[in-house]
Every structure is written in C-alpha cells, then in structure tokens.
Amino acid sequence: MNKIRMIDLFSGCGGLVEGFMQTNLYEPTASVEWEKAPMTTLRHRLQTKWEVHHAEESSIWFDMQRIGELFTGFQDDPKYGSSKGLDHFVAETNGIDIIIGGPPCQAYSVAGRVQDKNSMKEDYRNYLFEYYLKVVERYQPKLFVFENVPGMLSAMPDGTPITDLIRRDIENKGYEIIDDIKGHALIDMSEFSVPQNRRRVILVGVRKDLFPDNQIQDVLIDFYDSILAKHKSGEVITVGEAIGDLEKYFPLEEPVAIKGLGKFSHTLPNSKFSSHIPRFHNQRDISIFKMLAKDIEEGTFEFTDSKKLNEIYNNATGGNTSVHKYHVLRRELPSTTILAHLYKDGLRFIHYDSKQARSITVREAARLQGFPDDFEFVAPRGEQYKMIGNAVPPKFSNQLAQAISEFLVKYIEKERLASY
C-alpha cells in the first residue's frame, strides 16, 4: 500500500500524529519537538505501538528556531545531542506528502494575553509559525495542516492581525488557505467524539500549483463543509461517559505516606492504569471540593457564580484574585477545555462526584482529551498533565486524518492512493 508520507512539527507527546497513525494510512518520516518529556513519550509510542523502528533517530529533539541545523543535521550539541537532520530522512522517503503540526499557542491565547503585562506582544512564540512554514517551503508537501487556538483569530502582536501575517507568508511560499477562517476552519472537537468543549483553528493549506487559481477556494470549502463535516459523530460524549468506569478514590481520615510513592490523601491506588492515581490534596481543598460538587449534585447551585467562587478561594487562601479558581466538571456534559495548567493544580478540574472530593487524575485527563487507554505518558506526573493539555485530541485527529486522505484521493493523488 502506498502510504501518505508525513512530517510532524511541534509534535508534543504526539496527539496529532497518534490519530493519523490510527488510520494505518500514513507513514511518519520525521517529527520535531523541543521539550524533552513530550519527545520521550512520542518516541516510546512510535516504537512500541506503531513499530516505527527509526523513531529514536527520526523523532528529533531540537529547537526549530535553529532551522538550518534542523535541516542539515547537528553534532554533539550540549543539550540536544546529534541528528542527521530532516533532509536526511526526507531523502530516504522520496519526498513528503503532508506536514502537520501546531506551533505553541500560549502567545495567541486570550487568557495568556490578559495575564501578560504586554499582552504577549513581545513573546517570541508569536512568530514560530514562520519556522513551520520554512519547513513547508523546503519540502513542498502537497498540503499541510496547521492547528492553533481560537485566540489566533484576534491576536495582533505588532498591530497586524496574526492571521494576515500567516496568510501572507503562506501565499509567499506557494500555498493557499481558506479565505473565511472563522466560518470554516474553527472546529468544535466535541462534534468529533471528543468528550470536551475544545475549539481549535485547523488550517489546511494546499499547494497552489496543483489547482487552477479559481478552484482553490471551492476545493477548500468542499474539504471543510463536506469531507471533514461528514466525520462528525452526531453524538455528544459526557464526562460521566468518558471517565465514570474508572476506579473511585475517597478521602482518607488521615493522610498516608508510602515509601517510594509519596503521600496519599485518598484511598490507595487499585487501578490497572498506573496513571490513574489521585493527587494529594490538603483537608482544606478536600472540604471545598466536596462542598462545590455536592452543591451541583443537589441542584442548589449556590456556588456556581464566579463571584462566589472567588470569595471562597480568597477566604480559604487569604488571596485577592479576581479570577475564579474552582470549577467542577459536570457529569452530564462534555468537559471544559483541558489545559496545560493542570500540571500546576487541578482546581478547575474537580471530579463531579462529591464523595471523591478530588481533582482529576492523569488518566481521566487523557480520557477527556481523547487518548486511548494504552497510551503511556513517560514522564513525572506534572509533565504528564502538561503534555496532555497541550496535545491535539487523538479522537479528533483520527477523523481529520481520514478526511485528509479522502481529500488527497479526490483531488490530488487519485492514482497513487486509489487503494485506500
């Protein structure tokens, strides 16, 4: 079978590439990630699940801003070691069909801009898309997939909308994206079996020389409104449906310390999943979690107002925050957006069961993010939460990958990929 050859950039732990691999239609040529923990997890997954024997070499741990070395290779770097470079791996596979990935989104997020004193205008991550597009320009794939947060639609780091800068750069590289990004490319992933309210911009860029100029927008509209849209599941998966079967953990009367495992505030782990272990919570937080979850269970809704939640937090901690810190996940609804902030605390991801009175575990976060249960996160727990929150949900990326293959067969590679 002629598989679709791909490069994955800003890979994280591999949420995007995971969904593509699940289709058995794609061949990973190389991946690039600059954080160590996600790269370790990505390599482990590619090797153990997908039997990508070259993953240790072709999954490159490196800073994409050093783009020249990334292309041609580097030796004995004090941090990143050595690599043959992307050129080597692309040459071995006779070219690339598709490049996928999403540059770090913190600089585009509305929350990030609110919290930063300069509204993220001076953040270097505003322009990491340029390095993504340098790889596109060098290897000339037939199309690319660029994922990012909805905040990119309003970000203006230098006074110019970031979407205008990205579009201009894309067109200069010989590619085209959809004109109406908000109308077509802003995707609600809960519509694709992801048990979470997560909206993301999914830009698909096509190489202009493959189509007559006057057809490209029609082709892209067909992709979003017909090909991808038919992969919507038609059902909403709730938090209860996603995590309700996992082992329950209840508060202990007194914390327990176990040598080599740490302190436990809840009943000891008895799950088949090593990642389903509750965080330690102090008695103050346990009492608050219980109160907030019980308020929802009993339908009194006394503590769901943000002003009241701020008051509870400030009274408990002596703080003076105006941003409410607590949120109880609703059993009968999809989760709120899973965030990388989970690695700091779980106050906005409180389990819906008042009897458990705890925040969600790594495995519960992974379930809500659409990772399969056999996906192993090879890192300390804090790093696991962080990489899950930064990932593209594999349940969505699987449907996206299928849609991309259908698009390629329909418009670009009918003969080579007809066996699909």
C-alpha positions as CSV (number, residue, x, y, z in Angstrom):
1,M,0.0,0.0,0.0
2,N,1.3,3.5,-0.9
3,K,1.1,5.3,2.4
4,I,1.0,9.1,2.8
5,R,4.4,10.4,3.9
6,M,4.3,13.0,6.6
7,I,6.4,15.2,8.9
8,D,5.1,16.2,12.3
9,L,6.3,19.6,13.7
10,F,5.9,20.9,17.2
11,S,4.9,17.4,18.0
12,G,4.4,17.5,21.7
13,C,3.7,14.0,23.0
14,G,2.1,13.0,19.7
15,G,-1.6,13.7,20.0
16,L,-1.9,14.8,16.4
17,V,0.3,12.1,14.9
18,E,-1.4,9.4,17.0
19,G,-4.7,10.0,15.2
20,F,-3.0,9.9,11.9
21,M,-1.3,6.6,12.7
22,Q,-4.5,5.0,13.9
23,T,-5.9,5.2,10.3
24,N,-3.0,3.0,9.0
25,L,-2.8,5.3,6.0
26,Y,0.2,7.4,7.0
27,E,4.0,6.8,7.2
28,P,5.8,9.1,9.7
29,T,9.0,10.4,8.1
30,A,10.1,12.6,11.0
31,S,8.9,14.5,14.0
32,V,10.3,17.6,15.7
33,E,9.7,18.7,19.3
34,W,11.8,20.9,21.6
35,E,10.7,19.7,25.0
36,K,12.3,16.6,26.4
37,A,9.5,14.9,28.2
38,P,7.0,15.0,25.3
39,M,9.7,13.8,22.9
40,T,10.5,10.8,25.2
41,T,6.8,9.9,25.2
42,L,6.5,10.4,21.5
43,R,9.4,8.1,20.7
44,H,8.2,5.5,23.1
45,R,4.7,5.5,21.5
46,L,6.0,5.3,17.9
47,Q,8.4,2.5,18.8
48,T,6.1,0.3,21.0
49,K,2.7,0.9,19.5
50,W,3.4,1.7,15.8
51,E,6.6,-0.2,15.4
52,V,8.4,2.8,13.8
53,H,11.9,1.4,14.2
54,H,13.7,4.6,13.2
55,A,11.8,6.7,15.7
56,E,14.7,7.2,18.0
57,E,16.6,8.9,15.2
58,S,13.8,10.4,13.1
59,S,12.0,12.0,16.1
60,I,14.3,14.9,16.5
61,W,14.6,16.7,19.9
62,F,15.6,20.2,18.8
63,D,14.8,23.9,18.8
64,M,13.1,24.8,15.4
65,Q,14.4,28.3,15.6
66,R,17.8,26.8,14.7
67,I,16.3,25.9,11.4
68,G,19.5,25.5,9.3
69,E,20.9,22.8,11.7
70,L,17.5,21.1,11.8
71,F,17.6,20.7,8.0
72,T,21.2,19.6,7.6
73,G,21.9,18.0,10.9
74,F,23.9,18.8,14.1
75,Q,26.6,17.0,16.1
76,D,27.3,16.8,19.8
77,D,25.1,19.7,20.9
78,P,25.4,20.0,24.7
79,K,21.6,19.9,25.1
80,Y,20.2,18.1,22.1
81,G,22.9,15.6,21.1
82,S,23.2,14.7,17.5
83,S,20.9,14.3,14.5
84,K,21.2,13.6,10.8
85,G,18.6,16.3,10.2
86,L,15.4,16.5,8.3
87,D,17.0,16.5,4.9
88,H,18.4,13.0,5.5
89,F,15.0,11.5,6.5
90,V,13.1,13.2,3.7
91,A,15.6,12.0,1.1
92,E,15.1,8.4,2.4
93,T,11.4,8.5,1.7
94,N,11.4,10.2,-1.7
95,G,9.7,13.4,-0.6
96,I,6.8,14.4,1.6
97,D,3.0,14.4,1.0
98,I,1.9,16.3,4.1
99,I,3.3,18.3,7.0
100,I,1.2,18.5,10.2
101,G,1.6,20.4,13.5
102,G,0.8,23.4,15.6
103,P,3.3,25.9,16.9
104,P,2.9,26.6,20.7
105,C,-0.3,28.6,21.2
106,Q,0.3,30.5,24.5
107,A,1.2,33.7,22.7
108,Y,-2.2,33.6,20.8
109,S,-4.4,32.5,23.7
110,V,-6.8,35.2,25.0
111,A,-6.0,34.1,28.6
112,G,-2.3,34.5,28.0
113,R,-2.7,38.0,26.7
114,V,-4.9,39.0,29.6
115,Q,-2.3,37.8,32.1
116,D,0.8,39.2,30.4
117,K,1.6,42.8,31.1
118,N,2.5,43.4,27.4
119,S,-0.4,41.3,26.1
120,M,2.1,38.7,24.8
121,K,3.2,41.3,22.1
122,E,6.9,40.6,22.9
123,D,6.6,36.8,23.1
124,Y,8.8,35.0,20.6
125,R,6.2,32.4,20.2
126,N,4.1,34.8,18.1
127,Y,6.3,34.1,15.2
128,L,7.1,30.4,15.5
129,F,4.8,29.8,12.6
130,E,7.5,31.2,10.4
131,Y,9.7,28.2,11.1
132,Y,6.8,25.8,10.4
133,L,6.4,27.4,7.0
134,K,10.1,27.3,6.3
135,V,9.9,23.5,6.5
136,V,6.8,23.6,4.3
137,E,8.7,25.7,1.8
138,R,11.8,23.4,1.8
139,Y,9.9,20.1,1.3
140,Q,6.9,21.3,-0.8
141,P,4.3,18.9,0.5
142,K,1.0,18.7,-1.3
143,L,-0.7,20.1,1.7
144,F,-0.2,21.0,5.3
145,V,-2.3,21.0,8.5
146,F,-1.7,23.9,11.0
147,E,-3.5,23.7,14.3
148,N,-3.9,26.5,16.8
149,V,-6.2,28.2,19.4
150,P,-9.2,30.4,18.5
151,G,-7.2,33.3,20.0
152,M,-5.1,33.5,16.9
153,L,-8.1,35.0,15.1
154,S,-7.8,38.1,17.3
155,A,-4.1,38.2,18.0
156,M,-2.2,41.3,16.8
157,P,1.3,41.2,18.2
158,D,2.6,44.1,16.0
159,G,-0.7,45.7,15.3
160,T,-1.4,43.5,12.3
161,P,-3.7,40.5,12.7
162,I,-1.6,37.4,13.1
163,T,-3.9,35.7,10.6
164,D,-3.0,38.3,8.0
165,L,0.8,37.7,8.6
166,I,0.3,33.9,8.4
167,R,-1.8,34.1,5.3
168,R,0.8,36.4,3.6
169,D,3.6,34.1,4.5
170,I,1.7,31.0,3.3
171,E,0.9,32.6,0.0
172,N,4.5,33.7,-0.5
173,K,5.5,30.1,-0.1
174,G,3.2,29.0,-2.9
175,Y,0.2,27.7,-0.8
176,E,-3.3,28.9,-0.1
177,I,-5.7,28.5,2.9
178,I,-9.4,29.1,3.3
179,D,-10.5,32.8,3.0
180,D,-13.1,32.7,5.7
181,I,-11.1,31.0,8.6
182,K,-13.7,31.6,11.3
183,G,-16.6,30.4,9.1
184,H,-15.0,27.2,8.1
185,A,-11.8,26.3,10.0
186,L,-12.8,27.0,13.6
187,I,-13.6,23.5,14.7
188,D,-15.6,22.3,17.8
189,M,-14.0,19.0,18.7
190,S,-16.9,17.9,20.8
191,E,-18.6,17.2,17.5
192,F,-16.0,14.6,16.7
193,S,-16.5,12.3,19.7
194,V,-14.1,14.2,22.0
195,P,-15.7,14.5,25.5
196,Q,-14.6,18.1,25.8
197,N,-15.6,21.5,24.7
198,R,-12.5,22.3,22.8
199,R,-12.5,24.7,19.8
200,R,-9.4,25.0,17.6
201,V,-8.4,26.5,14.3
202,I,-7.5,23.9,11.8
203,L,-5.8,25.4,8.7
204,V,-5.4,23.2,5.7
205,G,-3.1,24.7,3.1
206,V,-2.8,23.4,-0.4
207,R,0.0,23.9,-2.9
208,K,-1.3,26.3,-5.5
209,D,0.3,24.8,-8.5
210,L,-1.8,21.7,-8.0
211,F,-5.1,23.6,-8.9
212,P,-6.3,26.3,-11.2
213,D,-6.4,29.5,-9.2
214,N,-10.1,29.9,-9.5
215,Q,-10.8,26.5,-8.0
216,I,-8.8,26.5,-4.8
217,Q,-11.4,28.2,-2.5
218,D,-14.1,25.9,-3.8
219,V,-11.9,22.9,-3.1
220,L,-11.1,24.0,0.4
221,I,-14.7,24.7,1.2
222,D,-15.5,21.2,0.0
223,F,-12.9,19.9,2.4
224,Y,-14.3,21.6,5.5
225,D,-18.0,21.6,4.8
226,S,-18.3,18.2,3.1
227,I,-15.4,15.9,3.5
228,L,-14.4,16.7,7.1
229,A,-18.0,17.5,8.2
230,K,-19.2,14.0,7.4
231,H,-16.9,12.7,10.1
232,K,-18.8,14.4,12.8
233,S,-20.2,11.8,15.2
234,G,-23.6,13.3,15.8
235,E,-23.4,12.5,19.5
236,V,-22.0,14.3,22.5
237,I,-19.9,12.3,24.9
238,T,-20.2,13.5,28.5
239,V,-17.6,13.5,31.3
240,G,-19.5,10.7,33.1
241,E,-19.5,8.5,30.0
242,A,-15.8,9.2,29.5
243,I,-14.4,8.6,33.0
244,G,-17.3,7.1,35.0
245,D,-16.0,3.5,34.8
246,L,-12.6,4.3,36.3
247,E,-11.6,3.3,39.8
248,K,-13.0,5.6,42.5
249,Y,-10.9,7.2,45.2
250,F,-12.2,8.5,48.5
251,P,-10.7,10.9,51.1
252,L,-8.9,9.2,54.0
253,E,-9.4,10.3,57.6
254,E,-5.6,10.9,57.8
255,P,-3.0,11.1,55.0
256,V,-0.8,8.1,54.4
257,A,2.8,8.2,53.4
258,I,4.2,5.2,51.4
259,K,7.9,4.9,50.9
260,G,8.8,5.5,47.2
261,L,5.3,6.5,46.3
262,G,4.7,9.7,48.4
263,K,1.8,10.9,50.4
264,F,-1.9,10.0,49.8
265,S,-4.9,11.9,50.8
266,H,-7.3,9.4,49.2
267,T,-7.7,5.7,49.2
268,L,-4.7,3.9,47.8
269,P,-4.5,3.1,44.0
270,N,-6.1,-0.1,42.9
271,S,-6.4,0.6,39.2
272,K,-4.9,-1.2,36.2
273,F,-3.8,2.2,35.0
274,S,-0.6,3.5,36.6
275,S,-1.6,7.0,35.5
276,H,-4.9,6.8,37.4
277,I,-3.6,7.9,40.8
278,P,-5.2,10.9,42.6
279,R,-3.1,13.9,43.5
280,F,-2.5,14.7,47.2
281,H,-5.0,17.3,48.5
282,N,-4.9,19.0,51.9
283,Q,-8.0,18.9,54.1
284,R,-9.0,22.5,53.2
285,D,-9.2,21.7,49.4
286,I,-10.9,18.3,50.0
287,S,-13.7,20.1,52.0
288,I,-14.1,22.8,49.3
289,F,-14.2,20.2,46.5
290,K,-16.9,18.2,48.4
291,M,-18.9,21.3,49.0
292,L,-18.8,22.5,45.4
293,A,-19.6,19.1,43.9
294,K,-22.4,18.5,46.4
295,D,-23.9,21.9,45.5
296,I,-24.3,20.7,41.9
297,E,-25.4,17.2,42.8
298,E,-28.2,18.5,44.9
299,G,-29.2,21.2,42.4
300,T,-28.9,24.1,44.8
301,F,-26.3,25.9,42.6
302,E,-25.3,28.2,45.4
303,F,-21.6,28.2,44.5
304,T,-21.5,28.3,40.7
305,D,-21.4,32.0,40.4
306,S,-17.8,33.3,39.6
307,K,-18.1,36.0,42.3
308,K,-19.0,33.4,44.9
309,L,-16.2,31.1,43.8
310,N,-13.7,34.0,44.1
311,E,-14.9,34.7,47.6
312,I,-14.5,31.0,48.6
313,Y,-10.9,30.9,47.2
314,N,-9.8,34.2,48.7
315,N,-11.3,33.4,52.1
316,A,-9.6,30.0,52.1
317,T,-6.2,31.2,51.0
318,G,-6.0,34.8,52.1
319,G,-5.6,35.7,48.4
320,N,-7.2,38.6,46.5
321,T,-7.7,37.1,43.0
322,S,-10.4,38.3,40.6
323,V,-10.2,35.1,38.5
324,H,-12.2,32.3,40.0
325,K,-10.0,29.2,40.6
326,Y,-12.6,26.5,41.1
327,H,-14.7,24.5,38.6
328,V,-16.5,21.2,39.0
329,L,-16.8,19.1,35.8
330,R,-20.4,18.3,35.0
331,R,-21.2,14.6,34.8
332,E,-23.8,15.1,32.1
333,L,-21.9,17.5,29.9
334,P,-18.6,17.4,28.0
335,S,-15.6,18.7,29.9
336,T,-14.4,22.2,29.8
337,T,-11.2,22.6,27.7
338,I,-8.3,20.5,29.2
339,L,-5.4,22.9,29.7
340,A,-1.7,22.5,30.3
341,H,-2.2,24.5,33.5
342,L,-3.3,21.2,35.0
343,Y,0.3,20.5,35.8
344,K,0.2,23.3,38.4
345,D,-3.0,22.4,40.1
346,G,-6.4,20.8,39.4
347,L,-8.7,23.3,40.9
348,R,-10.6,24.0,37.7
349,F,-11.0,20.2,37.0
350,I,-12.7,18.9,40.1
351,H,-14.3,15.5,39.8
352,Y,-18.1,15.6,39.7
353,D,-18.5,13.0,42.5
354,S,-18.7,14.8,45.8
355,K,-17.9,11.6,47.7
356,Q,-14.5,11.5,45.9
357,A,-13.7,15.2,46.6
358,R,-10.6,15.4,44.4
359,S,-9.3,16.8,41.1
360,I,-9.0,14.5,38.1
361,T,-6.1,12.1,37.6
362,V,-3.8,11.9,34.6
363,R,-5.7,9.0,33.1
364,E,-9.0,10.9,33.5
365,A,-7.5,14.0,31.8
366,A,-6.2,11.7,29.0
367,R,-9.7,10.2,28.6
368,L,-11.2,13.6,28.3
369,Q,-8.6,14.6,25.8
370,G,-9.4,11.5,23.7
371,F,-6.2,9.5,24.2
372,P,-6.6,5.7,24.1
373,D,-6.1,3.8,27.3
374,D,-2.9,2.1,26.1
375,F,-1.2,5.5,25.5
376,E,1.7,5.8,28.1
377,F,3.0,9.1,29.2
378,V,6.7,8.6,30.0
379,A,7.4,11.5,32.5
380,P,6.7,12.7,36.0
381,R,3.1,13.4,36.8
382,G,3.3,17.1,36.4
383,E,4.8,16.8,32.9
384,Q,2.1,14.2,32.0
385,Y,-0.7,16.7,32.8
386,K,1.2,19.4,30.8
387,M,1.6,17.4,27.7
388,I,-2.0,16.1,27.7
389,G,-3.2,19.7,28.0
390,N,-1.0,20.8,25.1
391,A,-2.0,17.9,22.8
392,V,-4.4,17.7,19.9
393,P,-7.1,15.1,20.9
394,P,-6.3,11.9,19.0
395,K,-10.0,11.2,18.6
396,F,-10.3,14.3,16.5
397,S,-7.0,13.9,14.7
398,N,-8.1,10.4,13.6
399,Q,-11.2,11.9,11.9
400,L,-9.1,14.7,10.5
401,A,-6.6,12.2,9.1
402,Q,-9.3,10.2,7.4
403,A,-10.7,13.4,5.8
404,I,-7.3,14.4,4.6
405,S,-6.7,11.1,2.9
406,E,-10.1,11.3,1.2
407,F,-9.3,14.9,0.1
408,L,-6.0,13.7,-1.4
409,V,-7.7,10.8,-3.3
410,K,-10.4,13.1,-4.6
411,Y,-8.3,16.0,-5.8
412,I,-4.6,15.3,-5.9
413,E,-3.3,11.7,-5.7
414,K,-6.2,9.6,-7.1
415,E,-3.9,7.1,-8.9
416,R,-1.3,6.6,-6.3
417,L,-3.7,6.4,-3.4
418,A,-6.6,4.7,-5.1
419,S,-6.2,1.6,-3.0
420,Y,-7.5,3.5,0.0
